[in-house]
Amino acid sequence: MGGFFGCASKLECNKELFYGTDYLSHLGTKRGGLATVDKDGFHRTIHSLENAYFRSKFEPDIDKLPGTMGVGVISDTDSQPIMVHSHLGKFAVVTIGKIVNLEELTQKAFDENIHFAETSQGGINPTELVSILINQKDSFVEGILNAQTNIKGSCSMLVLTESGIYVARDRLGRTPIIIGKRDDAFAASSESSAFSNLGFETQYYVGPNEIVFMTPEGIQQVQPPGDEMQVCSFLWVYYGYPASSYEGINTEQVRYNCGAALAKRETEKADLVAGIPDSGIGHAIGFANFSKIPYMRPYVKYTPTWPRSFMPQNQEMRDLVARMKLIPIKEIIKEKSIIFCDDSVVRGTQLKDNTQILYEYGAKEVHMRIACPCLIHPCEFLNFSTSRSTLDLAGRKAIYELEGTDNSDLKDYAQDGSKKHMAMINKITERLKLTSIRYQKLEDLIEAIGLPKKRLCTHCWDGSSHY
């Protein structure tokens, strides 16, 4: 996935930039970067985050980033910010999203004798490609619109210039951008939760395809929002921070709503409700509050030596680290029927391991309740997970076992309650060795979020969203 933070202040902004970007660390695990501008020009620092906290890597650099305007980024892909010298002047750019037609746009650039200087994991750096698309026009606004028009997938960006910061949300608004204000500064962030402790109040939600120009004196709309939006539903289900709001809708409240919606359909008797830490907790609280079944913690998460950023890229090691973080409590588990809530099931490997531990510790029954529908389509629009190739998905693997092919018509499998849907669920239940599993109905998730379906991207579940 990824996230960014920009600040334009009447005073030095380096500390706001440092802490604001740090508050986005849950959105990425590979690289971070900061850039500022002052009368002496641009200043930049980039570090790997694969084995350390953002703070430990960037704290020594704070005083090396003078200036009243700056941008920061957490990225799971390329090194950012990109620094550019062009006919538009000097600028720095950070991006989040996924450019689906990266190869096509790259070849077009090659055909025009344009070369790429940066590398990204051995390939083209998507952010450098964005900078090239910006430079093809005669102004920053025209250049940003050129990028948004030509990119398939999604790409939101902050463009730091000597006169201000251009804040641009992707064409269909898949990723949010929120503007915050305080007396001496303005900020733009992927998460509104980055504002509170820095003294900012949420002032404005940037719309899809909208461009805002931000300076220490204020914000100016230079491109109005488009009519169409496909904001990612998974923001509220999983990867958004609980204290954040998007489109004016708080994440934690949506998770309570999701849990309550699951509880309304519950038919099993249980001794306790629990959430898989951390993203399942809000859903579990909502379930427990509605059902009146006690909320307890049969698992606790150990974080002092396992930071979010410490996640090896090898999948086998990632699974091991995920297991090591969770410590079971035998006294709460033994001889209990437990309803566990979680945000989603992607591959199911970690869930299967956790379930086995529960049985080893004496659990009588383990019922999983998932806050979203079954995932049967890999995400085509965002880089928020690297494990979602087709047959990696637990749902898609079950369909393959049932059909013997990966080219099945998936419409019936996506329909909650259909015969094919139930067959898929039974396969998943059997493979994960659960007493039962139940997924959220799509219509209940949409109601829990509170936006019309046409304003949400639901591609992961029903394949309906588009470029």
C-alpha positions as CSV (number, residue, x, y, z in Angstrom):
1,M,0.0,0.0,0.0
2,G,1.7,3.3,1.1
3,G,0.8,6.7,2.5
4,F,2.0,10.3,2.4
5,F,2.0,13.4,4.4
6,G,2.7,17.0,3.3
7,C,3.0,20.2,5.4
8,A,3.1,23.9,4.5
9,S,3.8,26.0,7.5
10,K,4.7,29.6,8.4
11,L,7.4,28.1,10.6
12,E,9.9,25.3,10.1
13,C,7.9,22.1,9.3
14,N,10.5,19.4,9.7
15,K,9.1,18.0,13.0
16,E,5.5,18.0,11.8
17,L,6.7,16.3,8.6
18,F,8.6,13.7,10.7
19,Y,5.8,12.8,13.1
20,G,3.1,13.1,10.5
21,T,4.8,10.6,8.2
22,D,5.6,8.3,11.1
23,Y,1.9,8.1,11.9
24,L,1.5,6.4,8.5
25,S,4.0,3.6,9.2
26,H,1.2,1.0,9.3
27,L,0.7,1.5,5.6
28,G,4.1,0.2,4.4
29,T,7.1,-1.8,5.4
30,K,9.8,-1.2,2.8
31,R,10.9,2.4,2.4
32,G,10.4,5.9,3.8
33,G,11.4,9.3,2.5
34,L,11.2,13.0,3.4
35,A,11.9,16.1,1.4
36,T,11.7,19.8,2.2
37,V,12.4,23.1,0.4
38,D,13.8,26.4,1.7
39,K,15.7,29.4,0.2
40,D,18.7,27.2,-0.4
41,G,16.8,24.6,-2.4
42,F,15.6,21.0,-1.8
43,H,16.7,18.6,0.9
44,R,15.9,14.8,0.9
45,T,16.5,11.7,2.8
46,I,15.4,8.1,2.1
47,H,15.8,4.9,4.2
48,S,14.9,1.2,4.1
49,L,12.3,0.3,6.8
50,E,12.5,-3.5,6.4
51,N,14.3,-4.1,9.7
52,A,13.7,-1.0,11.8
53,Y,11.2,1.6,12.9
54,F,10.7,4.8,10.8
55,R,11.6,6.9,13.9
56,S,14.9,5.2,14.5
57,K,16.0,5.6,10.8
58,F,14.8,9.2,10.3
59,E,15.3,10.9,13.7
60,P,19.0,11.7,13.1
61,D,17.9,13.5,9.8
62,I,15.4,15.9,11.2
63,D,17.7,18.8,11.5
64,K,19.1,18.2,8.0
65,L,15.7,19.1,6.6
66,P,15.2,22.8,6.9
67,G,12.2,24.6,5.3
68,T,8.6,25.6,5.8
69,M,7.2,23.1,3.3
70,G,7.8,19.4,2.8
71,V,6.5,16.0,1.9
72,G,7.0,12.5,3.4
73,V,6.1,9.0,2.3
74,I,5.9,5.4,3.5
75,S,6.2,3.0,0.5
76,D,5.9,-0.7,-0.1
77,T,7.4,-0.3,-3.6
78,D,9.8,2.3,-4.9
79,S,12.3,4.7,-3.4
80,Q,10.7,8.2,-2.9
81,P,10.6,11.2,-3.0
82,I,11.8,11.6,-6.6
83,M,13.8,14.9,-7.1
84,V,13.3,16.5,-10.5
85,H,14.9,19.4,-12.4
86,S,12.8,20.3,-15.4
87,H,11.3,23.1,-17.6
88,L,8.7,23.5,-14.8
89,G,11.4,24.2,-12.3
90,K,12.7,22.0,-9.5
91,F,10.2,19.8,-7.6
92,A,9.9,16.6,-5.5
93,V,7.1,14.1,-5.9
94,V,5.7,11.3,-3.8
95,T,3.0,8.8,-4.9
96,I,0.8,6.0,-3.6
97,G,-1.3,3.5,-5.6
98,K,-0.7,1.1,-8.4
99,I,-0.1,1.9,-12.1
100,V,-1.6,-1.1,-13.9
101,N,-0.4,0.0,-17.3
102,L,3.2,0.8,-16.2
103,E,4.8,-1.2,-19.1
104,E,2.6,0.5,-21.7
105,L,3.4,4.0,-20.4
106,T,7.1,3.1,-20.1
107,Q,7.3,1.9,-23.7
108,K,5.6,5.1,-24.8
109,A,8.3,7.1,-23.0
110,F,11.0,5.0,-24.7
111,D,9.4,5.6,-28.1
112,E,9.8,9.3,-27.3
113,N,13.5,8.9,-26.4
114,I,12.9,9.4,-22.7
115,H,15.1,7.5,-20.3
116,F,14.7,6.5,-16.6
117,A,17.4,7.2,-14.1
118,E,15.9,5.6,-11.0
119,T,15.3,1.9,-10.4
120,S,12.6,0.1,-8.3
121,Q,13.3,-3.4,-7.3
122,G,15.2,-3.9,-10.6
123,G,12.5,-2.2,-12.7
124,I,11.0,1.2,-13.5
125,N,10.3,3.4,-10.6
126,P,6.5,4.3,-10.9
127,T,7.1,7.6,-9.2
128,E,9.7,8.6,-11.8
129,L,7.2,7.7,-14.5
130,V,4.7,10.0,-12.9
131,S,7.3,12.8,-12.9
132,I,7.8,12.3,-16.6
133,L,4.1,12.5,-17.3
134,I,4.0,15.8,-15.3
135,N,6.9,17.2,-17.3
136,Q,5.1,16.5,-20.6
137,K,2.9,19.6,-20.1
138,D,3.5,23.3,-19.7
139,S,2.3,23.6,-16.1
140,F,2.1,21.5,-13.0
141,V,-1.7,21.3,-13.1
142,E,-1.8,20.3,-16.7
143,G,1.0,17.8,-16.0
144,I,-0.7,16.2,-13.0
145,L,-4.0,15.9,-15.0
146,N,-1.9,14.3,-17.8
147,A,-0.7,11.7,-15.3
148,Q,-4.2,11.1,-13.9
149,T,-5.7,10.7,-17.4
150,N,-3.2,8.3,-18.7
151,I,-2.7,6.1,-15.6
152,K,-4.9,3.0,-15.2
153,G,-5.2,1.7,-11.7
154,S,-4.7,4.5,-9.2
155,C,-2.1,7.1,-8.3
156,S,-2.4,9.9,-5.7
157,M,0.4,12.3,-5.3
158,L,2.0,15.3,-3.6
159,V,4.2,17.5,-5.7
160,L,6.5,19.8,-3.7
161,T,7.5,23.0,-5.6
162,E,9.3,26.1,-4.5
163,S,6.0,28.0,-4.2
164,G,3.7,25.3,-2.7
165,I,2.5,21.7,-2.6
166,Y,0.1,20.3,-5.2
167,V,-2.2,17.7,-3.6
168,A,-3.8,15.4,-6.2
169,R,-6.1,12.5,-5.5
170,D,-6.3,9.6,-8.0
171,R,-8.8,9.8,-10.8
172,L,-11.4,7.5,-9.1
173,G,-10.5,8.4,-5.5
174,R,-9.4,4.9,-4.5
175,T,-7.1,6.3,-1.9
176,P,-8.1,9.2,0.4
177,I,-6.4,12.5,1.0
178,I,-7.4,14.7,4.0
179,I,-6.5,18.3,4.5
180,G,-5.8,19.5,8.0
181,K,-5.5,23.1,9.4
182,R,-4.1,24.9,12.4
183,D,-3.3,28.6,12.9
184,D,0.2,28.5,11.4
185,A,0.1,25.6,9.0
186,F,-1.8,23.3,6.6
187,A,-1.2,19.6,6.1
188,A,-2.3,16.9,3.6
189,S,-2.4,13.3,4.8
190,S,-3.5,9.8,3.8
191,E,-4.8,9.4,7.3
192,S,-6.6,12.0,9.4
193,S,-5.3,10.2,12.5
194,A,-1.9,11.9,11.8
195,F,-3.4,15.3,12.6
196,S,-4.7,15.2,16.2
197,N,-1.4,15.2,18.2
198,L,0.1,17.7,15.8
199,G,-2.6,20.2,16.5
200,F,-4.4,20.0,13.1
201,E,-8.1,19.9,12.7
202,T,-9.6,18.1,9.6
203,Q,-10.7,20.9,7.3
204,Y,-11.4,19.2,3.9
205,Y,-11.6,15.8,2.2
206,V,-10.0,16.0,-1.3
207,G,-12.3,14.6,-3.9
208,P,-11.5,12.1,-6.7
209,N,-9.4,13.6,-9.5
210,E,-9.3,16.9,-7.5
211,I,-6.1,19.0,-7.3
212,V,-5.5,21.4,-4.4
213,F,-2.6,23.8,-4.2
214,M,-1.4,24.2,-0.5
215,T,0.8,26.9,0.9
216,P,1.4,28.2,4.4
217,E,-1.4,30.8,3.8
218,G,-4.1,28.4,2.8
219,I,-5.4,26.0,0.1
220,Q,-6.8,26.7,-3.3
221,Q,-8.7,24.3,-5.5
222,V,-7.1,24.3,-9.0
223,Q,-9.0,21.3,-10.4
224,P,-12.6,20.4,-9.1
225,P,-13.4,16.8,-8.1
226,G,-14.8,14.4,-10.6
227,D,-18.3,12.9,-10.4
228,E,-17.3,9.3,-10.1
229,M,-15.6,7.7,-7.1
230,Q,-14.4,4.2,-6.3
231,V,-12.9,4.5,-2.9
232,C,-11.4,1.3,-1.5
233,S,-13.7,-0.4,0.9
234,F,-10.8,-2.1,2.6
235,L,-9.8,1.2,4.2
236,W,-12.6,0.7,6.7
237,V,-12.3,-3.1,6.9
238,Y,-8.6,-3.5,7.4
239,Y,-5.7,-1.2,6.5
240,G,-7.1,2.2,7.6
241,Y,-6.1,3.3,11.1
242,P,-8.9,3.1,13.7
243,A,-8.7,6.8,14.6
244,S,-9.0,8.0,10.9
245,S,-12.0,9.1,9.0
246,Y,-12.4,9.0,5.2
247,E,-15.2,10.8,3.4
248,G,-16.3,11.9,6.9
249,I,-16.8,8.3,8.1
250,N,-14.7,7.0,11.0
251,T,-12.9,3.6,10.6
252,E,-13.4,2.3,14.2
253,Q,-17.2,3.0,14.1
254,V,-17.5,1.2,10.8
255,R,-15.7,-1.8,12.4
256,Y,-18.2,-1.8,15.2
257,N,-21.0,-1.7,12.6
258,C,-19.5,-4.6,10.8
259,G,-19.3,-6.7,14.0
260,A,-22.9,-5.8,14.9
261,A,-24.0,-6.9,11.4
262,L,-22.3,-10.2,11.9
263,A,-23.9,-10.6,15.3
264,K,-27.4,-10.1,13.9
265,R,-27.0,-13.2,11.8
266,E,-25.3,-15.3,14.5
267,T,-26.9,-18.7,15.4
268,E,-24.1,-20.3,17.4
269,K,-23.8,-20.3,21.2
270,A,-20.4,-19.2,22.5
271,D,-18.7,-18.5,25.8
272,L,-16.7,-15.5,24.5
273,V,-16.0,-13.2,21.5
274,A,-12.5,-12.3,20.5
275,G,-10.7,-10.4,17.8
276,I,-7.5,-11.4,16.0
277,P,-5.1,-8.5,17.0
278,D,-5.1,-5.8,15.8
279,S,-7.5,-5.3,12.9
280,G,-10.1,-7.8,14.1
281,I,-10.5,-6.1,17.5
282,G,-12.9,-3.4,16.5
283,H,-15.1,-5.9,14.7
284,A,-15.1,-8.2,17.7
285,I,-16.1,-5.3,20.1
286,G,-19.0,-4.5,17.8
287,F,-20.1,-8.1,17.7
288,A,-19.8,-8.5,21.5
289,N,-21.7,-5.2,22.2
290,F,-24.6,-6.3,20.0
291,S,-24.7,-10.0,21.0
292,K,-24.1,-9.5,24.7
293,I,-21.5,-12.3,24.6
294,P,-18.5,-11.3,26.7
295,Y,-15.5,-9.8,24.9
296,M,-12.2,-11.4,26.0
297,R,-8.6,-11.8,24.8
298,P,-7.5,-15.4,24.3
299,Y,-4.6,-14.0,22.3
300,V,-2.5,-11.0,23.2
301,K,0.0,-9.3,20.8
302,Y,3.6,-8.9,21.7
303,T,5.0,-5.7,20.1
304,P,8.1,-4.5,22.0
305,T,10.5,-6.5,19.7
306,W,8.2,-7.2,16.8
307,P,7.4,-3.8,15.3
308,R,4.9,-3.5,12.4
309,S,7.8,-2.6,10.1
310,F,9.8,-5.7,10.9
311,M,8.2,-8.0,8.3
312,P,10.5,-10.1,6.2
313,Q,9.8,-10.2,2.5
314,N,10.0,-14.1,2.4
315,Q,6.4,-15.3,2.9
316,E,7.4,-18.3,5.1
317,M,9.2,-16.0,7.4
318,R,6.3,-13.5,7.4
319,D,4.0,-16.3,8.6
320,L,6.4,-17.2,11.3
321,V,6.8,-13.6,12.5
322,A,3.0,-13.2,12.5
323,R,2.6,-16.3,14.7
324,M,5.4,-15.2,17.1
325,K,3.6,-11.9,17.7
326,L,0.5,-13.6,19.1
327,I,0.7,-15.2,22.6
328,P,-2.2,-17.5,23.6
329,I,-3.7,-17.4,27.1
330,K,-4.5,-21.0,28.0
331,E,-6.7,-20.1,31.0
332,I,-9.1,-18.2,28.7
333,I,-9.0,-20.7,25.9
334,K,-9.4,-24.1,27.7
335,E,-12.8,-25.8,27.2
336,K,-14.4,-22.6,25.7
337,S,-16.5,-22.2,22.6
338,I,-15.0,-19.0,21.0
339,I,-16.3,-16.7,18.2
340,F,-13.3,-15.1,16.6
341,C,-13.7,-11.9,14.5
342,D,-11.2,-10.9,11.9
343,D,-11.1,-8.3,9.1
344,S,-10.6,-10.8,6.2
345,V,-9.1,-14.1,5.2
346,V,-6.5,-13.8,2.4
347,R,-4.6,-17.0,2.1
348,G,-5.7,-18.5,5.4
349,T,-2.3,-19.8,6.4
350,Q,-1.9,-17.7,9.5
351,L,-5.5,-18.4,10.5
352,K,-5.0,-22.1,10.2
353,D,-1.9,-21.9,12.4
354,N,-3.8,-19.8,15.0
355,T,-6.7,-22.3,15.0
356,Q,-4.4,-25.2,15.6
357,I,-2.9,-23.5,18.6
358,L,-6.4,-22.8,20.0
359,Y,-7.2,-26.5,19.8
360,E,-3.9,-27.5,21.4
361,Y,-4.7,-25.2,24.3
362,G,-8.1,-26.9,24.8
363,A,-10.6,-24.9,22.9
364,K,-13.9,-26.7,22.5
365,E,-15.1,-24.9,19.3
366,V,-13.6,-22.2,17.1
367,H,-16.1,-20.1,15.0
368,M,-14.6,-17.5,12.6
369,R,-16.6,-14.5,11.7
370,I,-15.1,-12.4,8.9
371,A,-16.0,-8.7,8.6
372,C,-16.1,-8.7,4.8
373,P,-17.2,-11.1,2.1
374,C,-15.0,-13.9,0.8
375,L,-12.1,-12.6,-1.3
376,I,-12.2,-14.2,-4.8
377,H,-10.6,-11.5,-7.0
378,P,-7.0,-10.2,-6.5
379,C,-6.8,-6.4,-6.1
380,E,-6.0,-4.7,-9.4
381,F,-5.9,-1.1,-8.2
382,L,-3.7,-0.8,-5.0
383,N,-0.5,-2.3,-3.7
384,F,-1.9,-3.0,-0.2
385,S,-1.1,-6.7,-0.3
386,T,1.6,-8.7,-2.1
387,S,0.0,-12.1,-1.4
388,R,-3.1,-11.8,-3.5
389,S,-2.4,-13.6,-6.7
390,T,-5.4,-15.6,-7.8
391,L,-4.8,-19.1,-6.3
392,D,-3.2,-17.6,-3.2
393,L,-6.7,-16.5,-2.2
394,A,-8.4,-19.0,0.2
395,G,-11.7,-18.5,-1.6
396,R,-10.2,-18.9,-5.1
397,K,-8.3,-22.0,-4.0
398,A,-11.6,-23.6,-2.8
399,I,-13.2,-22.8,-6.1
400,Y,-10.3,-24.5,-7.9
401,E,-10.7,-27.6,-5.8
402,L,-14.4,-27.7,-6.6
403,E,-14.2,-26.9,-10.3
404,G,-10.8,-28.2,-11.2
405,T,-10.1,-25.0,-13.1
406,D,-9.3,-21.3,-12.5
407,N,-11.5,-20.1,-15.3
408,S,-14.9,-20.6,-13.5
409,D,-17.8,-18.2,-13.6
410,L,-17.4,-16.5,-10.2
411,K,-20.7,-14.7,-10.0
412,D,-22.5,-17.4,-8.1
413,Y,-19.6,-17.9,-5.7
414,A,-19.8,-14.2,-4.8
415,Q,-23.5,-14.5,-4.0
416,D,-24.0,-15.1,-0.3
417,G,-26.3,-18.1,0.3
418,S,-26.1,-19.7,-3.1
419,K,-25.2,-23.4,-3.5
420,K,-21.8,-22.6,-5.0
421,H,-21.1,-20.1,-2.2
422,M,-21.9,-22.6,0.5
423,A,-19.8,-25.2,-1.2
424,M,-16.8,-22.8,-1.2
425,I,-17.4,-21.9,2.4
426,N,-17.5,-25.6,3.4
427,K,-14.1,-26.2,1.6
428,I,-12.5,-23.2,3.5
429,T,-13.9,-24.4,6.8
430,E,-12.6,-27.9,6.2
431,R,-9.1,-26.7,5.1
432,L,-8.7,-24.3,8.0
433,K,-10.1,-26.9,10.5
434,L,-12.7,-24.6,12.0
435,T,-15.9,-25.4,13.6
436,S,-17.6,-22.9,11.3
437,I,-16.8,-19.8,9.3
438,R,-19.2,-17.1,8.2
439,Y,-18.4,-14.1,6.0
440,Q,-20.1,-10.7,6.0
441,K,-22.8,-10.1,3.3
442,L,-21.7,-7.4,0.8
443,E,-24.9,-5.4,1.4
444,D,-24.3,-5.4,5.1
445,L,-20.7,-4.2,4.6
446,I,-21.9,-1.4,2.4
447,E,-24.5,-0.4,5.0
448,A,-21.8,-0.5,7.7
449,I,-19.7,1.9,5.8
450,G,-22.6,4.2,4.9
451,L,-21.7,5.1,1.3
452,P,-23.6,4.1,-1.8
453,K,-22.2,1.0,-3.5
454,K,-21.4,3.0,-6.7
455,R,-19.0,5.1,-4.6
456,L,-17.1,2.1,-3.3
457,C,-14.6,-0.2,-4.9
458,T,-15.8,-3.8,-4.1
459,H,-13.8,-5.6,-6.8
460,C,-12.1,-8.0,-4.3
461,W,-15.5,-9.6,-3.6
462,D,-17.7,-9.2,-6.6
463,G,-15.3,-8.1,-9.4
464,S,-17.5,-5.2,-10.2
465,S,-15.2,-2.1,-10.0
466,H,-13.3,-0.7,-13.0
467,Y,-10.5,1.6,-14.2
